[in-house]
Amino acid sequence: MHMTRKQFTTLALAAAAMSGAWAQGAYPNKTVTFVVPAAAGGTTDISGRMAAQALAPVLGQAVVVDNKGGGNGAIAANIVKRAEADGYTLLMQYSGFHVISPHLAKAPQWEQKDFQPIANIISAPQIIVVRESLPVKTLAELIAYAKANPGKLNYASSGNGSLQHVTGAMLEQQGGIKMVHVPYKGTGPALQDLLGGQVDLTFGTAPPFMPHIASGKLRVLAVTGKERLPSLPDAPTTVEAGYPGVNATSWFALFAPAAVPRPVIDRLAADLKKVVEDPAFRKKAEEQGAAADYLGPQQLSERARADFANWAGVIKSSKIEAE
């Protein structure tokens, strides 16, 4: 059969379209990995595990979590940045690493443009928690205590330039107090020393602290945000406590390497929307002291941009520098 050039081109185009459709339809055909830039036990890890568990049945493939903490998120970011751009290796990102760490890195190892936003999954305000034996019951009492005992209070953070560090600096600015900053390698070790009484207070998203608040080992003074947490109904907001400038909400979102094809991003974003808007997922997030908070690729991109600019100002005015 002799084929004209036109017929051949039409056939070739049809074949290409079919193979394109097949390749697109074939995602996902193997395990998807969420690279988490933190050790087990913190909110980034908890968010990653919750999302992975709920996404697997919707996606129809196993979704595993791979913890790669360290370098203020740079280790995990580099793994995902260099990964095959096929949608099987994704970054379960923590906003502190995405919008604060870059302002402090002396030699940045990655940039915002290395990643493509997929969806925001969970948002959570920071809470201010003190060791049970510290003689303060409210934020006002904490500030009065700090003024009466200058340089005596110390607060733990999950690292130099971390969101907890910046929140502490923000509280010092707003309250006109001075505290000693003690950086740790992650929320887990900071929490252990707070429970052991080696440090007086810390800031952080609620999930890792909830069991210790319930047992009375830790006391919550305030929620940094505009609304109270349903899981901590008695804890006032920093707005109610008279310090509206202390506002630090974290978010936990999925990003892909920059070159992942758009249909894969759209598929993941649509499936994650189902996951995050599911009542069982919402309830689980709420019990943890967080909120299920879906944002699609475009909205997530806008939030990241706005926060990046906002934190640049806070870091500059509080003169925080990386180690």
PAKOL-593303 format. One line per field, with one value per residue (C-alpha): residue number from 0; residue in three letters; x, y, z. Coordinates in steps of 0.25 Angstrom, whole numbers, plus 5000, padded with zeros to 4 digits. Layout:
N
nr <- (NUM, ...)
rest <- (Ala, ...)
X <- (X, ...)
Y <- (Y, ...)
Z <- (Z, ...)
***
This chain:
323
nr <- (0, 1, 2, 3, 4, 5, 6, 7, 8, 9, 10, 11, 12, 13, 14, 15, 16, 17, 18, 19, 20, 21, 22, 23, 24, 25, 26, 27, 28, 29, 30, 31, 32, 33, 34, 35, 36, 37, 38, 39, 40, 41, 42, 43, 44, 45, 46, 47, 48, 49, 50, 51, 52, 53, 54, 55, 56, 57, 58, 59, 60, 61, 62, 63, 64, 65, 66, 67, 68, 69, 70, 71, 72, 73, 74, 75, 76, 77, 78, 79, 80, 81, 82, 83, 84, 85, 86, 87, 88, 89, 90, 91, 92, 93, 94, 95, 96, 97, 98, 99, 100, 101, 102, 103, 104, 105, 106, 107, 108, 109, 110, 111, 112, 113, 114, 115, 116, 117, 118, 119, 120, 121, 122, 123, 124, 125, 126, 127, 128, 129, 130, 131, 132, 133, 134, 135, 136, 137, 138, 139, 140, 141, 142, 143, 144, 145, 146, 147, 148, 149, 150, 151, 152, 153, 154, 155, 156, 157, 158, 159, 160, 161, 162, 163, 164, 165, 166, 167, 168, 169, 170, 171, 172, 173, 174, 175, 176, 177, 178, 179, 180, 181, 182, 183, 184, 185, 186, 187, 188, 189, 190, 191, 192, 193, 194, 195, 196, 197, 198, 199, 200, 201, 202, 203, 204, 205, 206, 207, 208, 209, 210, 211, 212, 213, 214, 215, 216, 217, 218, 219, 220, 221, 222, 223, 224, 225, 226, 227, 228, 229, 230, 231, 232, 233, 234, 235, 236, 237, 238, 239, 240, 241, 242, 243, 244, 245, 246, 247, 248, 249, 250, 251, 252, 253, 254, 255, 256, 257, 258, 259, 260, 261, 262, 263, 264, 265, 266, 267, 268, 269, 270, 271, 272, 273, 274, 275, 276, 277, 278, 279, 280, 281, 282, 283, 284, 285, 286, 287, 288, 289, 290, 291, 292, 293, 294, 295, 296, 297, 298, 299, 300, 301, 302, 303, 304, 305, 306, 307, 308, 309, 310, 311, 312, 313, 314, 315, 316, 317, 318, 319, 320, 321, 322)
rest <- (Met, His, Met, Thr, Arg, Lys, Gln, Phe, Thr, Thr, Leu, Ala, Leu, Ala, Ala, Ala, Ala, Met, Ser, Gly, Ala, Trp, Ala, Gln, Gly, Ala, Tyr, Pro, Asn, Lys, Thr, Val, Thr, Phe, Val, Val, Pro, Ala, Ala, Ala, Gly, Gly, Thr, Thr, Asp, Ile, Ser, Gly, Arg, Met, Ala, Ala, Gln, Ala, Leu, Ala, Pro, Val, Leu, Gly, Gln, Ala, Val, Val, Val, Asp, Asn, Lys, Gly, Gly, Gly, Asn, Gly, Ala, Ile, Ala, Ala, Asn, Ile, Val, Lys, Arg, Ala, Glu, Ala, Asp, Gly, Tyr, Thr, Leu, Leu, Met, Gln, Tyr, Ser, Gly, Phe, His, Val, Ile, Ser, Pro, His, Leu, Ala, Lys, Ala, Pro, Gln, Trp, Glu, Gln, Lys, Asp, Phe, Gln, Pro, Ile, Ala, Asn, Ile, Ile, Ser, Ala, Pro, Gln, Ile, Ile, Val, Val, Arg, Glu, Ser, Leu, Pro, Val, Lys, Thr, Leu, Ala, Glu, Leu, Ile, Ala, Tyr, Ala, Lys, Ala, Asn, Pro, Gly, Lys, Leu, Asn, Tyr, Ala, Ser, Ser, Gly, Asn, Gly, Ser, Leu, Gln, His, Val, Thr, Gly, Ala, Met, Leu, Glu, Gln, Gln, Gly, Gly, Ile, Lys, Met, Val, His, Val, Pro, Tyr, Lys, Gly, Thr, Gly, Pro, Ala, Leu, Gln, Asp, Leu, Leu, Gly, Gly, Gln, Val, Asp, Leu, Thr, Phe, Gly, Thr, Ala, Pro, Pro, Phe, Met, Pro, His, Ile, Ala, Ser, Gly, Lys, Leu, Arg, Val, Leu, Ala, Val, Thr, Gly, Lys, Glu, Arg, Leu, Pro, Ser, Leu, Pro, Asp, Ala, Pro, Thr, Thr, Val, Glu, Ala, Gly, Tyr, Pro, Gly, Val, Asn, Ala, Thr, Ser, Trp, Phe, Ala, Leu, Phe, Ala, Pro, Ala, Ala, Val, Pro, Arg, Pro, Val, Ile, Asp, Arg, Leu, Ala, Ala, Asp, Leu, Lys, Lys, Val, Val, Glu, Asp, Pro, Ala, Phe, Arg, Lys, Lys, Ala, Glu, Glu, Gln, Gly, Ala, Ala, Ala, Asp, Tyr, Leu, Gly, Pro, Gln, Gln, Leu, Ser, Glu, Arg, Ala, Arg, Ala, Asp, Phe, Ala, Asn, Trp, Ala, Gly, Val, Ile, Lys, Ser, Ser, Lys, Ile, Glu, Ala, Glu)
X <- (5000, 5006, 5004, 5004, 5012, 4999, 4994, 5007, 5007, 4993, 4996, 5009, 5002, 4991, 5001, 5008, 4995, 4992, 5006, 5004, 4991, 4996, 5008, 4999, 4989, 5000, 5003, 5004, 5009, 5019, 5021, 5021, 5031, 5029, 5043, 5041, 5051, 5050, 5052, 5041, 5031, 5030, 5018, 5025, 5026, 5012, 5006, 5014, 5010, 4995, 4995, 5003, 4993, 4981, 4986, 4990, 4976, 4972, 4984, 4983, 4998, 5006, 5011, 5024, 5030, 5045, 5051, 5063, 5065, 5077, 5082, 5070, 5062, 5073, 5077, 5062, 5061, 5073, 5069, 5056, 5062, 5071, 5061, 5055, 5044, 5033, 5025, 5029, 5039, 5032, 5036, 5026, 5031, 5030, 5028, 5039, 5049, 5042, 5040, 5050, 5062, 5066, 5067, 5078, 5086, 5100, 5101, 5087, 5087, 5073, 5063, 5048, 5048, 5054, 5040, 5026, 5015, 5005, 4996, 4996, 4991, 4991, 4993, 4996, 4998, 5010, 5007, 5015, 5017, 5025, 5030, 5020, 5029, 5031, 5023, 5014, 5000, 4998, 5006, 5005, 5011, 5022, 5026, 5025, 5034, 5044, 5045, 5047, 5058, 5065, 5073, 5068, 5058, 5063, 5055, 5057, 5056, 5058, 5070, 5076, 5067, 5056, 5042, 5042, 5055, 5048, 5035, 5044, 5050, 5036, 5031, 5044, 5041, 5026, 5028, 5041, 5048, 5061, 5062, 5073, 5072, 5076, 5076, 5073, 5074, 5059, 5046, 5048, 5061, 5056, 5043, 5051, 5059, 5047, 5040, 5053, 5053, 5066, 5059, 5047, 5039, 5038, 5029, 5024, 5012, 5003, 5003, 5016, 5012, 4998, 5000, 5009, 4999, 4988, 4997, 5000, 5015, 5014, 5005, 5000, 5000, 4995, 4993, 5000, 4989, 4975, 4967, 4967, 4970, 4958, 4967, 4972, 4959, 4964, 4977, 4975, 4981, 4992, 4982, 4973, 4986, 4989, 5001, 4995, 5008, 5012, 5006, 5013, 5005, 5012, 5008, 5011, 5010, 5015, 5024, 5030, 5043, 5041, 5040, 5029, 5019, 5006, 4996, 5004, 5003, 4988, 4985, 4992, 4986, 4972, 4974, 4980, 4968, 4959, 4968, 4969, 4954, 4950, 4943, 4951, 4964, 4959, 4955, 4969, 4976, 4968, 4970, 4985, 4984, 4985, 4975, 4973, 4975, 4975, 4981, 4983, 4996, 4993, 4988, 5000, 5009, 5003, 5004, 5018, 5022, 5014, 5020, 5034, 5033, 5027, 5038, 5049, 5044, 5043, 5057, 5063, 5057, 5061, 5075, 5075, 5087, 5090, 5101)
Y <- (5000, 5013, 5025, 5039, 5048, 5055, 5041, 5037, 5050, 5049, 5034, 5039, 5050, 5040, 5030, 5041, 5046, 5032, 5030, 5043, 5039, 5026, 5032, 5041, 5031, 5022, 5031, 5026, 5012, 5010, 5015, 5030, 5035, 5048, 5053, 5059, 5070, 5066, 5055, 5046, 5052, 5067, 5073, 5072, 5057, 5055, 5063, 5055, 5042, 5046, 5051, 5038, 5029, 5036, 5038, 5024, 5018, 5030, 5030, 5014, 5013, 5012, 5025, 5024, 5035, 5036, 5045, 5053, 5064, 5073, 5086, 5094, 5086, 5087, 5072, 5068, 5079, 5075, 5061, 5065, 5076, 5066, 5054, 5049, 5059, 5048, 5051, 5039, 5047, 5059, 5069, 5069, 5083, 5091, 5106, 5110, 5103, 5109, 5123, 5126, 5118, 5124, 5138, 5132, 5122, 5128, 5119, 5115, 5101, 5102, 5113, 5114, 5112, 5098, 5094, 5093, 5095, 5084, 5086, 5091, 5080, 5085, 5099, 5101, 5113, 5112, 5111, 5116, 5105, 5106, 5095, 5092, 5097, 5111, 5120, 5127, 5124, 5134, 5141, 5154, 5147, 5142, 5156, 5161, 5150, 5152, 5167, 5164, 5154, 5159, 5149, 5137, 5131, 5122, 5117, 5105, 5105, 5094, 5102, 5115, 5123, 5113, 5118, 5116, 5125, 5135, 5134, 5136, 5148, 5154, 5152, 5159, 5170, 5172, 5169, 5178, 5166, 5158, 5143, 5133, 5125, 5111, 5104, 5089, 5080, 5079, 5079, 5065, 5068, 5082, 5076, 5066, 5077, 5085, 5073, 5070, 5085, 5089, 5100, 5109, 5110, 5108, 5111, 5101, 5095, 5087, 5073, 5068, 5075, 5071, 5058, 5066, 5077, 5067, 5060, 5074, 5073, 5086, 5098, 5106, 5121, 5125, 5121, 5130, 5134, 5140, 5128, 5118, 5104, 5094, 5084, 5095, 5103, 5109, 5115, 5130, 5135, 5145, 5155, 5153, 5153, 5167, 5163, 5163, 5165, 5151, 5143, 5131, 5121, 5109, 5101, 5088, 5086, 5077, 5081, 5074, 5076, 5088, 5080, 5070, 5070, 5078, 5066, 5059, 5072, 5073, 5059, 5060, 5073, 5067, 5055, 5063, 5072, 5059, 5055, 5068, 5071, 5058, 5059, 5048, 5055, 5069, 5063, 5056, 5069, 5076, 5066, 5068, 5084, 5087, 5089, 5082, 5094, 5091, 5101, 5097, 5100, 5114, 5118, 5111, 5118, 5132, 5128, 5124, 5137, 5146, 5139, 5139, 5155, 5156, 5148, 5155, 5168, 5161, 5155, 5168, 5176, 5165, 5164, 5149, 5143, 5129, 5122)
Z <- (5000, 4996, 5005, 5002, 5010, 5016, 5020, 5026, 5034, 5039, 5043, 5050, 5058, 5062, 5067, 5075, 5081, 5085, 5091, 5098, 5104, 5108, 5115, 5122, 5125, 5131, 5142, 5153, 5150, 5161, 5176, 5178, 5189, 5197, 5202, 5215, 5219, 5234, 5244, 5249, 5259, 5255, 5248, 5234, 5236, 5242, 5230, 5220, 5226, 5227, 5212, 5207, 5214, 5209, 5195, 5192, 5190, 5182, 5173, 5172, 5176, 5188, 5194, 5203, 5212, 5212, 5223, 5219, 5230, 5231, 5225, 5228, 5217, 5207, 5207, 5203, 5194, 5186, 5185, 5179, 5170, 5164, 5163, 5150, 5146, 5145, 5157, 5165, 5175, 5181, 5192, 5205, 5208, 5221, 5219, 5228, 5219, 5207, 5210, 5222, 5220, 5206, 5213, 5222, 5213, 5211, 5198, 5194, 5188, 5182, 5177, 5177, 5162, 5163, 5168, 5163, 5173, 5174, 5186, 5200, 5210, 5224, 5231, 5245, 5254, 5264, 5278, 5290, 5300, 5313, 5323, 5334, 5345, 5339, 5348, 5337, 5332, 5321, 5311, 5319, 5331, 5322, 5317, 5331, 5336, 5324, 5328, 5343, 5340, 5328, 5320, 5329, 5320, 5309, 5297, 5288, 5273, 5263, 5257, 5254, 5245, 5247, 5248, 5263, 5264, 5256, 5264, 5277, 5271, 5267, 5281, 5287, 5277, 5281, 5296, 5297, 5304, 5303, 5303, 5300, 5288, 5288, 5274, 5273, 5261, 5259, 5267, 5273, 5281, 5285, 5291, 5299, 5306, 5308, 5315, 5323, 5328, 5321, 5313, 5318, 5305, 5291, 5279, 5269, 5261, 5271, 5266, 5274, 5286, 5288, 5296, 5306, 5307, 5310, 5321, 5327, 5325, 5316, 5317, 5305, 5306, 5293, 5278, 5268, 5259, 5257, 5262, 5273, 5270, 5272, 5279, 5289, 5291, 5304, 5298, 5294, 5281, 5281, 5276, 5289, 5298, 5292, 5283, 5269, 5263, 5267, 5256, 5250, 5242, 5236, 5224, 5218, 5203, 5192, 5181, 5169, 5161, 5152, 5139, 5143, 5132, 5134, 5133, 5144, 5153, 5150, 5153, 5167, 5170, 5167, 5175, 5187, 5186, 5189, 5200, 5207, 5206, 5211, 5225, 5232, 5227, 5232, 5246, 5247, 5244, 5254, 5265, 5263, 5265, 5250, 5239, 5226, 5216, 5201, 5191, 5176, 5169, 5165, 5180, 5186, 5177, 5181, 5196, 5195, 5188, 5198, 5210, 5204, 5203, 5217, 5224, 5217, 5225, 5238, 5237, 5233, 5244, 5255, 5249, 5249, 5242, 5238, 5245)
***
